[in-house]
């Protein structure tokens, strides 16, 4: 698996025709400009790959019924990424040591009243010993899979671990898109996937390409996006093609298409 996944991140990327790429990016930007319309009481739309997945599978209402909460499953990625950063910097010798160091850091920040303490840090600091052990086990597994899946010595440049990118619409402060990636190199981005293999995954990964293109990332054409399921080792490669920009914009449009009616209905229910 390390060779196959590393090859997917390091293989040369064929650049699309510049004129076609610019035209497709212009069309995608125009679609987003039309969507970025202020609606009374609509609130902010922060569109992620998770939103696109739910919208394409008709699961948004079900998901919104359960608000986000920190748990071992939701904490494993941020803790795992922090652990892999420590490993890559040589500040830890094993994923277990790295996760333990990151969790101990949370305890210190909360105890000392550090302004850098996040909701995750405060949640971790309030757990029992058994709860911390359960969270650590999930994070160690996540970090071990990512750390052992790549040949880090041959990746282009200095890999950026984590660091999701956001694009804020210039037409409305209400619209923002997130491009999630777990490892970024000079020519590719790696997204660790969970859940079953699904038809919507290309649209989910297209959002990474769209955000990079809208942000004007250098080089002008974003790189390949590789989706990877650790459980099965299955890979999905999304090349930087003009059609990917269209796919990403269509995914955002689908997410927002029913956002206002759903929020209006929720407001009516809460007022009843």
N, C-alpha and C positions, 0 to 999 in steps of 0.2 A: 503493500500500500504506500509506503513513503515514496518510492520511485514513481509510481503512477500519479499520485497527487502532486508531487513536486514538479513532475514533467508538465502537468496541466497548467501550473502557475508560471513555468519558465519558458514554455514553447513560444516561438515567435508569433506575434499577432499581426494578421494581415489587415492593413489599414483600408478602410472603405474609400470610395471616391469622395474627395473633399467637397465637391459641389453638391453631391447627393446627400452627404452627411449634414451639411449646413442647411439644406432645404428641409430635411426631416426634422432637424433640431428647431428650426423656425416654426414649423407646423406644430410640433409638440409644445413649444413655448406659447404659441397662439391659443392652443387648446387650454392650457393652464391659465392663461390670462382671462379667458372667458369664464373659467370656473371660479376664479378668485373674485367673486362678487360678494360684497358684504350683505348678509341677510340679518334682519332684525332679530336679535336674541339668539343668533345661531352659534355664537361662541367660536373658538378657534379650531381649525381642522389641521391636525398633525398626522399626515398620512404615512404609514409604514408598510413594509412588506407583509406584516401580519394582517393589516387591514385589507390588503388586496387579496390575500388568501381567504379571509373570511367572506369578503364580498363575492368572490368568484364561486364559493361553495354555499352561499346563502346562509351563513352562520352568524351574521353580525348581531342580530337581535338576541340570539342565545348567548353570545359572548358578552354583550353589554349588560346582560342581567347579572353578571358576576364581575364586580370591579376588581382592578388589579390589587394584589396583596403580595407582600414578600413571603416566600416560602423556599424550601430547599430547592425546588425546581426552578423558580424564577431568579434565585440568587446565584445559581451555579455558573451562569455565563459571566456576569461581571467579576465574580471572584476568580473564576477560571482564567479569564483574560489577564487579570492583575497578576495571577500566579505565573502565567506564561511569560509576561513581561519581565518578571523577576528572574525566571530561568534564562531567558535570552540575554539578560544583562549580566549573568553570572552571579547574581545575588542570592541564589538558592541552588541546592544540589538535587532536589527532587520535587515533583509536584506537591507531595504532601507537605514538605518543608515550606514551600512557597505559599500554599494556601494558609497554613498555620501562621506564617508571618503576616499575611494580609489581614487575617481575622484579628490577630493581636493588635495590629495597627488600628483597626476600628475601635477596639476597646480603649486604647490610649487616647484616641481623638475625642471620644465621647467623655471619658473620665476627665480630660484636661480642658474640656469645653472648646475644642478647636473649631474655628469657623469653617474649616474644610469638611467637617463631619456631615455626612449625607443621611438621608432616610434609611438607606441600607445599613450604614454604620450604627445608627441608633437602634435599628431592629436587631442587629447581631448582638449588640451589647446587652440587650434585654433578654436574650435567650438563656435557658437553663443549659447545664453541661450536656444533657442528652440532646437538646435541640441543636446546640453548636456542633456536636459530633455528627448529627444527621446532615446538617448543611455542609460541613467539611467533606463528608464522604461523597456527596453529589459533586461538589466543586473539584475535588481531587480527580474523580473519574473523568469529568469534562476536560480538565486541564491536561491530564495524562494522554487522552486521546488526541488532542490537538498537538501537543508537544512531540509525541512519538510518530505522528502521521507525516511529518515533513522532514526533509533534509535541509535544515536551516542554513547550513554552510554554503549552499549553492543558490540560495534565493537572491534575486536581483537587488542591489543596493542594500539599504537597511530596512528590513520589513517593519511596517507599522502595525502594531498589534492592538486590535480594537479600534477605538477612535471613530465611531460612526460619524458620518457627514450629514449635515442638514442644508437644505436650500430653502430660503425664505422668499416667497413671492414678492417681487417689486410692485405688484399691483394691489396687494392687500396684505395687511399684517395678520390676517386670519389664516392664511394658507402656508404650510411648511411641509416639506417632504424629507423623509429620512432615508439615507442610503446606508444600510447596515452591512458591515463587513468585519470579519474577525482577524484577517491578515491581509495587508495590502503590500504589494511590491510595485516596482516601476512599471510592470506590464500586466498585472492581474490582481484581482481581489478574490479572497476566499470567504465563503459564507458557510458556516456550520449549520446544517439543517436538522430538524427533528420532526417527529411524526411520520406518517406514511408517505411513500412516494406518491406524487400527485401531479395532475395535469397543469395546475396553476403555477408550478414552480418557476417556469420561464418568465411569467409576468411578474412574479415576486422579485426575481433576480434582475429583471429589466429595470426596476426602480433604482438599483445601484448605478447602472449605466446612465440613466436619465439624470439623476442628481449630480453625478460627476460632470456630465456634459453641460448642464445648466450652470454649474459653478465655474465653468471655464477652466477646468483642471488642465494642467500642462503635463504631457503634450495635449494638443487640442482634442485629439480623439482618445476617449477613455479606453482602458484595456479590457481584457477578457474578464468575465465574472464566472467563478467556479463554485457551484453548490455541491456540498459534500455531506452525505449521511454517514456518520461514524458507525452506526449499528450495522449497516450493510456494506459500507465501502462504496456505495453507488455514487457516481459523479454526473453532474449536468454542467455542460460548458455553454455559456452564452457569449458569443463573439460580438464585438462592437460593430454591429450592422445598423444601417438606418432604420430598418424595420423594428429593431429593439426599442428605439426611442418612441416609436408609435405605440408599441405594445405597452411600454411603461406609462405613457400618457393616458392610454385607454383604461389601464388599471386604476389610475387615480380618478379618472372620470367616473368609473363604475362605483368606486368607494363614495364619492361625493354626490352621486346622482340621487341617492335616497337619504342622504344625511339630514337635510332640513326637515323632510316629513317625519323621520324617526324622532328627531329631537323635539319637534312640535308635539308629537304624540306623547312623548315622555313627559313633557311639561304639563300636558292636559291630565295625564295619569297622576302626577304628583300633586296637582291642584285639586283633584277630585276628593 
